[in-house]
Amino acid sequence: MLGKKDVVCVGEIMNYREIIRENHLEITKFLDYLRQEHPGYVIEGHCPSLVDLDLAKFLYLGINGDHTEHTLEEVKQRIENGMFFEIQDKMLKPEVLSYICENHLFEYCSFVTDDTMADVLYEQGHLNTVVQKAIEMGFPKEQAIYCATYTPCQRMHFYDRGVIAPGKLADFILLKNPAKLLEPETVFKNGISIYKKEDRQAFPVEPYAFPEDFYHSVSIPEVTLSDFDVKVPVEEGEVTVRAMEVHPDRTQTTEKLVTMQVKEHKICWQESGCLLAMVLERHGKMEISVMDF
């Protein structure tokens, strides 16, 4: 895949706790190969909460970009250690944006999208929405656009774009409405207008079909209402359940102990204010389903 022109980086190294320790993981062998055969290749990381020596070990492997959620101290350590920092929607925090602006760190960061569902992209927008929010929070307009165009292009070695200049790809948008700064009036790709808001002219998209076997790769067993019964060795009364509390403004979850009623050996989770998550083996290789809160 490295030989394909459209493959420009390693998207995300996930096993960040294990690769910084002595191991024989395939990903570690791959990173060693890149360091020897393709020095300077762009490798994106995923290392929430890594700091100090652990962060140094992570960077030593050549993974020098990160887009996950962090505290201000974690952001500082990444930039101070030469890591490129990417800001997604959940990282639009006043203290982070202020730190970047006060220290003129626009060259070392960019705005990105991540963990965004398709319906949100369709209804609210893509990268332009993230940039618009940053501007509304006080990030300078010109620098916000700069960090969504030029700096990410430099990060990914797209030296033929990111700026309107001779010899560069003419990919740009025209903006008009000051109330919605990043709502494009016209979009140009390779110097050709592919969208005009006034007549809703859009670039034609050819339908794409995956190979037929792709549509039969998921084989979920039949699920019935009884599968959602969580049984306990208590016939009637109450039990304490460990639940995961999800927060709307950050990725990390926290443990929460919740008291739930029991009737006929079944936890009445429907009346607890909690949701039940069921994990199903989806490729037809196992017959056992696992349930958890």
C-alpha positions in Angstrom: 0.0 0.0 0.0 2.9 2.3 0.6 3.5 2.3 -3.2 0.0 3.7 -3.9 0.0 7.5 -4.5 -3.2 8.0 -2.5 -1.7 6.3 0.6 -0.1 9.2 2.5 0.2 8.2 6.1 -0.4 5.6 8.8 -3.9 6.6 10.0 -3.7 5.8 13.7 -1.6 3.7 16.1 -4.0 2.5 18.7 -2.2 0.1 21.0 -0.3 3.0 22.7 0.1 1.3 26.2 1.7 -1.8 24.8 4.0 -0.5 22.1 6.0 1.7 24.5 7.0 -1.5 26.4 9.2 -4.4 25.3 7.1 -6.4 22.9 6.9 -8.5 19.8 3.8 -7.0 18.3 3.4 -6.8 14.5 2.7 -3.1 14.7 6.1 -2.6 16.4 7.8 -4.5 13.6 6.0 -2.3 11.1 7.1 0.9 12.9 10.7 -0.4 12.9 10.4 -1.0 9.1 9.1 2.5 8.5 11.8 4.1 10.6 14.5 2.2 8.5 13.0 2.2 5.1 10.7 5.3 5.1 12.1 7.8 7.6 9.9 10.8 8.0 6.8 9.0 6.9 3.7 10.5 8.5 2.4 8.4 11.4 -0.7 9.4 13.3 -1.1 8.5 16.9 -3.7 7.8 19.5 -2.4 8.3 23.0 -4.8 9.8 25.5 -3.3 10.6 28.9 0.3 9.6 28.0 2.7 12.1 29.5 6.4 12.4 30.6 8.6 9.4 29.9 5.7 7.3 28.4 5.0 10.1 25.9 8.8 10.3 25.1 8.8 6.6 24.4 5.8 6.9 22.1 7.4 9.8 20.2 10.7 7.8 19.9 8.8 5.2 17.8 8.2 7.9 15.2 4.6 8.6 16.0 4.5 12.4 16.0 0.9 13.4 15.5 -2.1 13.1 17.9 -5.8 13.9 17.6 -7.3 12.5 20.8 -8.9 14.4 23.7 -6.4 15.9 26.3 -6.1 18.2 29.2 -4.2 21.4 28.7 -1.1 19.9 30.4 -1.2 17.0 28.0 -1.5 19.4 25.0 1.5 21.4 26.3 3.7 18.4 26.6 2.8 17.2 23.1 3.6 20.6 21.4 6.7 21.1 23.6 8.0 17.7 22.5 7.5 18.5 18.8 4.3 16.6 18.3 1.8 17.8 15.8 -1.6 18.3 17.5 -4.9 18.0 15.8 -8.0 19.6 17.3 -11.4 17.9 16.9 -14.8 19.1 18.0 -14.5 17.8 21.6 -11.1 19.5 22.0 -12.6 22.9 21.4 -11.9 24.0 24.9 -11.2 27.7 25.8 -8.0 26.9 27.7 -6.6 24.9 24.7 -7.5 27.5 22.1 -6.1 30.3 24.3 -2.9 28.5 24.8 -2.4 28.1 21.0 -3.3 31.7 20.3 -1.2 33.3 23.2 1.9 31.3 22.1 1.3 31.6 18.3 1.4 27.8 17.8 -0.6 27.9 14.6 2.1 26.0 12.7 1.9 23.1 15.1 -1.8 22.3 15.1 -4.7 21.8 12.8 -8.5 21.3 13.0 -9.8 17.9 12.1 -13.0 15.8 12.4 -13.1 12.5 14.2 -15.8 10.3 15.9 -18.5 12.1 13.9 -21.5 10.2 12.9 -22.8 10.4 9.3 -26.0 12.1 10.2 -24.2 14.8 12.1 -21.9 15.4 9.1 -25.0 15.6 6.9 -27.0 17.9 9.1 -24.4 20.1 10.7 -21.4 20.1 8.4 -17.9 18.7 8.3 -14.6 20.5 9.0 -16.2 23.9 8.4 -18.4 23.3 11.5 -15.4 22.7 13.7 -13.6 25.8 12.4 -16.8 27.9 12.8 -17.1 26.9 16.4 -13.4 27.8 17.0 -14.0 31.2 15.5 -17.1 31.8 17.7 -14.9 30.9 20.7 -12.4 33.6 19.8 -9.9 31.9 17.6 -8.8 34.4 14.9 -10.6 33.9 11.7 -7.6 34.0 9.4 -5.6 31.6 11.7 -8.6 29.3 12.0 -8.8 28.9 8.2 -5.0 28.6 8.1 -5.1 25.7 10.6 -7.8 23.9 8.5 -6.0 24.3 5.2 -2.3 25.1 5.1 -1.0 23.4 8.3 -2.7 20.0 7.7 -1.5 20.0 4.1 2.1 20.6 5.4 1.6 17.8 7.9 0.6 15.3 5.3 3.2 16.5 2.8 0.5 17.8 0.4 2.8 20.5 -0.8 0.8 21.0 -4.0 -2.2 22.5 -2.0 -3.2 24.4 1.0 -2.5 27.8 -0.5 -3.6 29.7 -3.6 -0.4 30.2 -5.5 1.3 29.5 -8.8 1.8 25.8 -9.4 -0.6 24.7 -6.7 -3.9 22.8 -7.1 -6.7 25.3 -7.4 -8.9 23.9 -4.6 -10.7 26.7 -2.8 -14.1 28.0 -1.8 -15.7 31.4 -2.0 -17.4 32.8 1.1 -20.0 35.5 1.3 -22.4 35.5 4.3 -20.6 37.0 7.3 -23.1 35.5 9.7 -22.1 32.0 8.5 -18.5 32.6 7.6 -17.7 29.0 6.4 -20.9 28.3 4.5 -19.5 28.2 0.9 -21.1 30.1 -2.0 -19.0 28.4 -4.6 -16.6 25.5 -4.5 -13.7 25.0 -6.9 -11.8 21.8 -7.5 -8.7 21.8 -9.7 -9.8 25.3 -10.9 -13.3 24.1 -11.9 -16.5 25.2 -10.2 -18.2 22.1 -8.9 -20.8 23.7 -6.6 -22.8 26.9 -6.5 -25.1 27.6 -3.7 -27.5 29.8 -5.7 -28.5 27.0 -8.0 -27.5 24.1 -5.8 -25.3 22.9 -8.6 -23.3 20.0 -7.2 -20.5 17.9 -8.4 -22.0 14.7 -9.8 -21.1 11.6 -7.8 -20.9 8.2 -9.4 -22.6 5.5 -7.3 -20.2 2.9 -5.9 -20.9 -0.7 -5.2 -18.7 -2.9 -3.0 -18.0 -6.5 -4.1 -21.0 -8.7 -3.5 -19.4 -10.8 -0.7 -19.0 -7.6 1.3 -22.8 -7.4 1.8 -22.8 -10.8 3.4 -19.9 -10.5 5.8 -22.0 -9.8 8.9 -23.9 -12.7 10.3 -25.7 -11.7 13.5 -27.6 -14.4 15.4 -31.4 -13.9 16.0 -32.0 -11.7 19.0 -35.2 -12.0 21.1 -36.6 -10.0 24.0 -35.5 -12.6 26.5 -31.8 -12.0 25.5 -32.2 -8.6 27.2 -33.0 -10.2 30.6 -30.1 -9.8 33.0 -30.5 -12.5 35.7 -29.0 -12.3 39.2 -29.1 -14.7 42.2 -31.6 -12.6 44.0 -35.3 -13.2 43.5 -36.7 -9.9 44.7 -35.2 -6.7 46.1 -32.3 -4.5 45.0 -28.8 -4.9 43.7 -25.9 -2.5 43.0 -24.8 -2.4 39.4 -21.5 -1.1 38.0 -22.5 1.2 35.1 -20.5 3.3 32.7 -21.4 7.0 32.8 -21.1 8.7 29.4 -20.3 12.4 29.3 -21.6 14.6 26.4 -18.4 16.8 26.2 -15.7 14.2 26.4 -14.7 10.7 25.4 -13.7 9.3 28.7 -16.3 7.4 30.7 -16.5 7.0 34.5 -17.7 4.2 36.7 -21.0 4.8 38.5 -22.7 2.5 41.0 -26.4 2.4 40.4 -29.1 0.7 42.6 -31.6 -1.3 40.5 -34.7 -3.2 41.4 -34.9 -7.0 41.0 -38.1 -8.9 40.1 -38.2 -12.7 39.6 -34.3 -12.9 39.4 -34.3 -10.2 36.7 -32.7 -6.7 37.0 -35.3 -4.1 36.1 -32.7 -2.0 34.2 -35.5 -0.4 32.0 -36.6 1.5 35.1 -33.2 2.6 36.3 -32.4 5.4 33.9 -29.6 3.3 32.4 -29.3 1.7 29.0 -28.3 -1.8 28.3 -25.5 -2.6 25.8 -25.4 -6.0 24.2 -22.3 -7.2 22.4 -22.9 -9.7 19.6 -20.4 -11.7 17.7 -21.1 -10.5 14.2 -19.3 -12.9 11.8 -21.0 -16.1 12.7 -18.0 -17.6 14.3 -19.4 -17.9 17.9 -22.8 -18.9 19.3 -22.4 -17.1 22.6 -23.6 -13.6 23.1 -22.2 -11.4 25.9 -24.2 -8.7 27.7 -22.8 -5.9 29.8 -23.7 -2.6 31.3 
